[in-house]
Amino acid sequence: MSLTLPSPNFGDRRGRRVELVVLHYTAMASCAEALERLCDPATEVSAHYLIDEDGTLHALVDEALRAWHAGAGAWAGEGDVNSRSIGIELANPGNRPFAEPQMRALEGLLAAVLKRHGLPPQAVIGHSDMAPERKGDPGPRFDWRRLALQGLSVWPEPPGPDAPPPHPSPTGGEGGSAAEMAGFLADLRAFGYPEAAPDVLLTAFRLRFRPWATGPLDAEDRGLAAGLRRIVVDGATVSA
């Protein structure tokens, strides 16, 4: 894809191949403001793509190059996410639903990017996934399940009624809440989440998979986290 408005903010990939796609929202009032910022050399930020609410796709940095979108964070035990990812910004101030034309444009772009780089659906993550201590985008209004139903991301399914409970307590039932949290965190790490405080990771997980949920860790959290592990280990996919 030819660049529609080249950004000067990029570098080389430092010998890494593309392994991830990171989704962001711009948290700005308009796409025009975001475009100006992403192309301003003084800001030292950029993305490979920016999608307006009307579906207009702006290509800013060549996919072969390293855009400056992810910042500090990690995924699957490695940092420097910029060197191994494609960054996609969605024009949205962060407090309203994502427009239908924008979502359709994102779906087309993701399908092409995943095919070009031979990436599985679980390679598509949010900024809040890889930087849970400091980022919240693309936020609770983003429809991850919609993408998963098209094979463009993943959505965990809880275990069936006959499945054993996720991570039975190694203490034989004593201290179960601590053991349940430990199992939950182990499942998140298996999926790719970085090290962070338990409450931070629970918040990041819920932001993507249960944005309406509140309170302490519960059985649904644990079941869905176990579903994420199954996606990585067994190749489980979302059901309609």
TIDO-191367 format. One record per residue (C-alpha): x, y, z. Coordinates in steps of 0.2 Angstrom, whole numbers. Layout:
# TIDO-191367
<node><c1>X</c1><c2>Y</c2><c3>Z</c3></node>
...
***
This chain:
# TIDO-191367
<node><c1>0</c1><c2>0</c2><c3>0</c3></node>
<node><c1>7</c1><c2>17</c2><c3>-5</c3></node>
<node><c1>8</c1><c2>30</c2><c3>9</c3></node>
<node><c1>-5</c1><c2>43</c2><c3>9</c3></node>
<node><c1>4</c1><c2>55</c2><c3>20</c3></node>
<node><c1>21</c1><c2>49</c2><c3>25</c3></node>
<node><c1>26</c1><c2>52</c2><c3>43</c3></node>
<node><c1>44</c1><c2>57</c2><c3>47</c3></node>
<node><c1>43</c1><c2>47</c2><c3>63</c3></node>
<node><c1>50</c1><c2>30</c2><c3>60</c3></node>
<node><c1>66</c1><c2>19</c2><c3>61</c3></node>
<node><c1>72</c1><c2>2</c2><c3>56</c3></node>
<node><c1>65</c1><c2>-14</c2><c3>64</c3></node>
<node><c1>82</c1><c2>-18</c2><c3>72</c3></node>
<node><c1>82</c1><c2>-35</c2><c3>64</c3></node>
<node><c1>64</c1><c2>-41</c2><c3>70</c3></node>
<node><c1>50</c1><c2>-47</c2><c3>59</c3></node>
<node><c1>32</c1><c2>-42</c2><c3>62</c3></node>
<node><c1>24</c1><c2>-53</c2><c3>75</c3></node>
<node><c1>10</c1><c2>-42</c2><c3>82</c3></node>
<node><c1>-3</c1><c2>-29</c2><c3>77</c3></node>
<node><c1>-7</c1><c2>-16</c2><c3>91</c3></node>
<node><c1>-24</c1><c2>-7</c2><c3>91</c3></node>
<node><c1>-25</c1><c2>11</c2><c3>98</c3></node>
<node><c1>-38</c1><c2>25</c2><c3>99</c3></node>
<node><c1>-31</c1><c2>42</c2><c3>96</c3></node>
<node><c1>-39</c1><c2>51</c2><c3>111</c3></node>
<node><c1>-41</c1><c2>67</c2><c3>101</c3></node>
<node><c1>-56</c1><c2>77</c2><c3>95</c3></node>
<node><c1>-53</c1><c2>74</c2><c3>77</c3></node>
<node><c1>-44</c1><c2>63</c2><c3>64</c3></node>
<node><c1>-36</c1><c2>79</c2><c3>57</c3></node>
<node><c1>-28</c1><c2>83</c2><c3>74</c3></node>
<node><c1>-22</c1><c2>65</c2><c3>76</c3></node>
<node><c1>-15</c1><c2>66</c2><c3>58</c3></node>
<node><c1>-6</c1><c2>82</c2><c3>62</c3></node>
<node><c1>2</c1><c2>75</c2><c3>78</c3></node>
<node><c1>7</c1><c2>58</c2><c3>70</c3></node>
<node><c1>16</c1><c2>67</c2><c3>56</c3></node>
<node><c1>24</c1><c2>81</c2><c3>67</c3></node>
<node><c1>43</c1><c2>77</c2><c3>69</c3></node>
<node><c1>43</c1><c2>86</c2><c3>86</c3></node>
<node><c1>31</c1><c2>73</c2><c3>94</c3></node>
<node><c1>41</c1><c2>58</c2><c3>90</c3></node>
<node><c1>25</c1><c2>47</c2><c3>88</c3></node>
<node><c1>18</c1><c2>39</c2><c3>73</c3></node>
<node><c1>8</c1><c2>23</c2><c3>68</c3></node>
<node><c1>8</c1><c2>13</c2><c3>52</c3></node>
<node><c1>-11</c1><c2>17</c2><c3>49</c3></node>
<node><c1>-24</c1><c2>29</c2><c3>55</c3></node>
<node><c1>-42</c1><c2>26</c2><c3>51</c3></node>
<node><c1>-55</c1><c2>40</c2><c3>52</c3></node>
<node><c1>-73</c1><c2>38</c2><c3>58</c3></node>
<node><c1>-79</c1><c2>38</c2><c3>40</c3></node>
<node><c1>-68</c1><c2>24</c2><c3>36</c3></node>
<node><c1>-54</c1><c2>34</c2><c3>27</c3></node>
<node><c1>-38</c1><c2>24</c2><c3>29</c3></node>
<node><c1>-22</c1><c2>34</c2><c3>30</c3></node>
<node><c1>-6</c1><c2>25</c2><c3>28</c3></node>
<node><c1>8</c1><c2>34</c2><c3>37</c3></node>
<node><c1>23</c1><c2>22</c2><c3>39</c3></node>
<node><c1>29</c1><c2>8</c2><c3>28</c3></node>
<node><c1>25</c1><c2>-9</c2><c3>36</c3></node>
<node><c1>44</c1><c2>-14</c2><c3>33</c3></node>
<node><c1>49</c1><c2>1</c2><c3>45</c3></node>
<node><c1>47</c1><c2>3</c2><c3>64</c3></node>
<node><c1>33</c1><c2>16</c2><c3>68</c3></node>
<node><c1>33</c1><c2>24</c2><c3>86</c3></node>
<node><c1>16</c1><c2>19</c2><c3>93</c3></node>
<node><c1>18</c1><c2>7</c2><c3>107</c3></node>
<node><c1>30</c1><c2>15</c2><c3>119</c3></node>
<node><c1>36</c1><c2>5</c2><c3>135</c3></node>
<node><c1>28</c1><c2>-11</c2><c3>137</c3></node>
<node><c1>30</c1><c2>-30</c2><c3>133</c3></node>
<node><c1>21</c1><c2>-45</c2><c3>126</c3></node>
<node><c1>25</c1><c2>-63</c2><c3>127</c3></node>
<node><c1>40</c1><c2>-60</c2><c3>138</c3></node>
<node><c1>48</c1><c2>-47</c2><c3>126</c3></node>
<node><c1>49</c1><c2>-29</c2><c3>126</c3></node>
<node><c1>52</c1><c2>-17</c2><c3>111</c3></node>
<node><c1>35</c1><c2>-20</c2><c3>104</c3></node>
<node><c1>38</c1><c2>-6</c2><c3>91</c3></node>
<node><c1>51</c1><c2>-16</c2><c3>82</c3></node>
<node><c1>40</c1><c2>-31</c2><c3>80</c3></node>
<node><c1>23</c1><c2>-24</c2><c3>77</c3></node>
<node><c1>11</c1><c2>-14</c2><c3>66</c3></node>
<node><c1>2</c1><c2>0</c2><c3>74</c3></node>
<node><c1>-16</c1><c2>5</c2><c3>69</c3></node>
<node><c1>-24</c1><c2>21</c2><c3>76</c3></node>
<node><c1>-42</c1><c2>23</c2><c3>76</c3></node>
<node><c1>-49</c1><c2>41</c2><c3>77</c3></node>
<node><c1>-59</c1><c2>41</c2><c3>93</c3></node>
<node><c1>-58</c1><c2>52</c2><c3>108</c3></node>
<node><c1>-61</c1><c2>37</c2><c3>119</c3></node>
<node><c1>-78</c1><c2>40</c2><c3>125</c3></node>
<node><c1>-89</c1><c2>35</c2><c3>111</c3></node>
<node><c1>-93</c1><c2>19</c2><c3>101</c3></node>
<node><c1>-82</c1><c2>16</c2><c3>85</c3></node>
<node><c1>-91</c1><c2>20</c2><c3>69</c3></node>
<node><c1>-97</c1><c2>6</c2><c3>58</c3></node>
<node><c1>-87</c1><c2>13</c2><c3>42</c3></node>
<node><c1>-72</c1><c2>13</c2><c3>53</c3></node>
<node><c1>-74</c1><c2>-4</c2><c3>59</c3></node>
<node><c1>-77</c1><c2>-11</c2><c3>42</c3></node>
<node><c1>-61</c1><c2>-2</c2><c3>36</c3></node>
<node><c1>-51</c1><c2>-9</c2><c3>51</c3></node>
<node><c1>-58</c1><c2>-27</c2><c3>47</c3></node>
<node><c1>-52</c1><c2>-25</c2><c3>29</c3></node>
<node><c1>-35</c1><c2>-19</c2><c3>34</c3></node>
<node><c1>-32</c1><c2>-32</c2><c3>48</c3></node>
<node><c1>-37</c1><c2>-46</c2><c3>35</c3></node>
<node><c1>-23</c1><c2>-40</c2><c3>23</c3></node>
<node><c1>-10</c1><c2>-37</c2><c3>37</c3></node>
<node><c1>-12</c1><c2>-54</c2><c3>45</c3></node>
<node><c1>-11</c1><c2>-62</c2><c3>28</c3></node>
<node><c1>4</c1><c2>-52</c2><c3>22</c3></node>
<node><c1>14</c1><c2>-57</c2><c3>38</c3></node>
<node><c1>7</c1><c2>-74</c2><c3>41</c3></node>
<node><c1>0</c1><c2>-70</c2><c3>58</c3></node>
<node><c1>-13</c1><c2>-79</c2><c3>68</c3></node>
<node><c1>-28</c1><c2>-70</c2><c3>76</c3></node>
<node><c1>-20</c1><c2>-69</c2><c3>93</c3></node>
<node><c1>-7</c1><c2>-58</c2><c3>86</c3></node>
<node><c1>-20</c1><c2>-43</c2><c3>86</c3></node>
<node><c1>-19</c1><c2>-35</c2><c3>103</c3></node>
<node><c1>-24</c1><c2>-19</c2><c3>112</c3></node>
<node><c1>-12</c1><c2>-5</c2><c3>118</c3></node>
<node><c1>-19</c1><c2>-9</c2><c3>135</c3></node>
<node><c1>-14</c1><c2>-27</c2><c3>134</c3></node>
<node><c1>4</c1><c2>-24</c2><c3>131</c3></node>
<node><c1>5</c1><c2>-8</c2><c3>143</c3></node>
<node><c1>-8</c1><c2>-12</c2><c3>156</c3></node>
<node><c1>0</c1><c2>0</c2><c3>169</c3></node>
<node><c1>-1</c1><c2>15</c2><c3>158</c3></node>
<node><c1>-13</c1><c2>13</c2><c3>144</c3></node>
<node><c1>-32</c1><c2>10</c2><c3>142</c3></node>
<node><c1>-35</c1><c2>10</c2><c3>123</c3></node>
<node><c1>-44</c1><c2>4</c2><c3>112</c3></node>
<node><c1>-55</c1><c2>5</c2><c3>128</c3></node>
<node><c1>-71</c1><c2>-3</c2><c3>134</c3></node>
<node><c1>-82</c1><c2>2</c2><c3>119</c3></node>
<node><c1>-71</c1><c2>-8</c2><c3>106</c3></node>
<node><c1>-79</c1><c2>-23</c2><c3>99</c3></node>
<node><c1>-66</c1><c2>-37</c2><c3>101</c3></node>
<node><c1>-79</c1><c2>-51</c2><c3>99</c3></node>
<node><c1>-84</c1><c2>-44</c2><c3>82</c3></node>
<node><c1>-66</c1><c2>-46</c2><c3>76</c3></node>
<node><c1>-64</c1><c2>-63</c2><c3>83</c3></node>
<node><c1>-80</c1><c2>-70</c2><c3>74</c3></node>
<node><c1>-71</c1><c2>-65</c2><c3>58</c3></node>
<node><c1>-54</c1><c2>-73</c2><c3>63</c3></node>
<node><c1>-46</c1><c2>-56</c2><c3>65</c3></node>
<node><c1>-43</c1><c2>-57</c2><c3>84</c3></node>
<node><c1>-48</c1><c2>-70</c2><c3>98</c3></node>
<node><c1>-62</c1><c2>-72</c2><c3>110</c3></node>
<node><c1>-60</c1><c2>-84</c2><c3>124</c3></node>
<node><c1>-74</c1><c2>-97</c2><c3>128</c3></node>
<node><c1>-77</c1><c2>-102</c2><c3>146</c3></node>
<node><c1>-74</c1><c2>-121</c2><c3>149</c3></node>
<node><c1>-90</c1><c2>-132</c2><c3>147</c3></node>
<node><c1>-100</c1><c2>-139</c2><c3>161</c3></node>
<node><c1>-90</c1><c2>-156</c2><c3>161</c3></node>
<node><c1>-73</c1><c2>-147</c2><c3>161</c3></node>
<node><c1>-62</c1><c2>-147</c2><c3>177</c3></node>
<node><c1>-61</c1><c2>-130</c2><c3>186</c3></node>
<node><c1>-46</c1><c2>-120</c2><c3>180</c3></node>
<node><c1>-30</c1><c2>-122</c2><c3>190</c3></node>
<node><c1>-37</c1><c2>-132</c2><c3>205</c3></node>
<node><c1>-29</c1><c2>-126</c2><c3>221</c3></node>
<node><c1>-12</c1><c2>-134</c2><c3>224</c3></node>
<node><c1>-16</c1><c2>-133</c2><c3>243</c3></node>
<node><c1>-30</c1><c2>-145</c2><c3>241</c3></node>
<node><c1>-43</c1><c2>-131</c2><c3>244</c3></node>
<node><c1>-35</c1><c2>-121</c2><c3>257</c3></node>
<node><c1>-30</c1><c2>-103</c2><c3>253</c3></node>
<node><c1>-40</c1><c2>-105</c2><c3>237</c3></node>
<node><c1>-42</c1><c2>-87</c2><c3>233</c3></node>
<node><c1>-23</c1><c2>-84</c2><c3>232</c3></node>
<node><c1>-21</c1><c2>-100</c2><c3>222</c3></node>
<node><c1>-35</c1><c2>-95</c2><c3>210</c3></node>
<node><c1>-27</c1><c2>-78</c2><c3>207</c3></node>
<node><c1>-10</c1><c2>-87</c2><c3>204</c3></node>
<node><c1>-19</c1><c2>-98</c2><c3>191</c3></node>
<node><c1>-28</c1><c2>-83</c2><c3>183</c3></node>
<node><c1>-11</c1><c2>-74</c2><c3>181</c3></node>
<node><c1>-2</c1><c2>-89</c2><c3>174</c3></node>
<node><c1>-16</c1><c2>-90</c2><c3>161</c3></node>
<node><c1>-14</c1><c2>-72</c2><c3>156</c3></node>
<node><c1>5</c1><c2>-74</c2><c3>155</c3></node>
<node><c1>3</c1><c2>-89</c2><c3>144</c3></node>
<node><c1>-7</c1><c2>-79</c2><c3>132</c3></node>
<node><c1>6</c1><c2>-65</c2><c3>132</c3></node>
<node><c1>2</c1><c2>-52</c2><c3>145</c3></node>
<node><c1>17</c1><c2>-44</c2><c3>154</c3></node>
<node><c1>21</c1><c2>-44</c2><c3>172</c3></node>
<node><c1>11</c1><c2>-32</c2><c3>182</c3></node>
<node><c1>2</c1><c2>-31</c2><c3>199</c3></node>
<node><c1>-13</c1><c2>-43</c2><c3>200</c3></node>
<node><c1>-25</c1><c2>-29</c2><c3>201</c3></node>
<node><c1>-18</c1><c2>-20</c2><c3>186</c3></node>
<node><c1>-19</c1><c2>-36</c2><c3>175</c3></node>
<node><c1>-37</c1><c2>-40</c2><c3>181</c3></node>
<node><c1>-42</c1><c2>-22</c2><c3>175</c3></node>
<node><c1>-33</c1><c2>-24</c2><c3>159</c3></node>
<node><c1>-41</c1><c2>-41</c2><c3>156</c3></node>
<node><c1>-58</c1><c2>-35</c2><c3>160</c3></node>
<node><c1>-56</c1><c2>-19</c2><c3>149</c3></node>
<node><c1>-55</c1><c2>-31</c2><c3>134</c3></node>
<node><c1>-65</c1><c2>-46</c2><c3>139</c3></node>
<node><c1>-77</c1><c2>-40</c2><c3>153</c3></node>
<node><c1>-78</c1><c2>-21</c2><c3>153</c3></node>
<node><c1>-94</c1><c2>-21</c2><c3>163</c3></node>
<node><c1>-87</c1><c2>-32</c2><c3>177</c3></node>
<node><c1>-82</c1><c2>-25</c2><c3>194</c3></node>
<node><c1>-76</c1><c2>-32</c2><c3>211</c3></node>
<node><c1>-63</c1><c2>-46</c2><c3>215</c3></node>
<node><c1>-58</c1><c2>-60</c2><c3>203</c3></node>
<node><c1>-72</c1><c2>-72</c2><c3>200</c3></node>
<node><c1>-76</c1><c2>-88</c2><c3>192</c3></node>
<node><c1>-80</c1><c2>-80</c2><c3>175</c3></node>
<node><c1>-64</c1><c2>-71</c2><c3>175</c3></node>
<node><c1>-54</c1><c2>-87</c2><c3>178</c3></node>
<node><c1>-64</c1><c2>-97</c2><c3>165</c3></node>
<node><c1>-61</c1><c2>-84</c2><c3>152</c3></node>
<node><c1>-42</c1><c2>-83</c2><c3>156</c3></node>
<node><c1>-41</c1><c2>-102</c2><c3>155</c3></node>
<node><c1>-49</c1><c2>-100</c2><c3>138</c3></node>
<node><c1>-35</c1><c2>-88</c2><c3>132</c3></node>
<node><c1>-23</c1><c2>-102</c2><c3>137</c3></node>
<node><c1>-32</c1><c2>-114</c2><c3>127</c3></node>
<node><c1>-31</c1><c2>-103</c2><c3>112</c3></node>
<node><c1>-12</c1><c2>-103</c2><c3>113</c3></node>
<node><c1>-9</c1><c2>-121</c2><c3>118</c3></node>
<node><c1>-24</c1><c2>-130</c2><c3>109</c3></node>
<node><c1>-28</c1><c2>-117</c2><c3>95</c3></node>
<node><c1>-46</c1><c2>-115</c2><c3>101</c3></node>
<node><c1>-56</c1><c2>-103</c2><c3>92</c3></node>
<node><c1>-72</c1><c2>-92</c2><c3>96</c3></node>
<node><c1>-89</c1><c2>-100</c2><c3>92</c3></node>
<node><c1>-103</c1><c2>-90</c2><c3>84</c3></node>
***
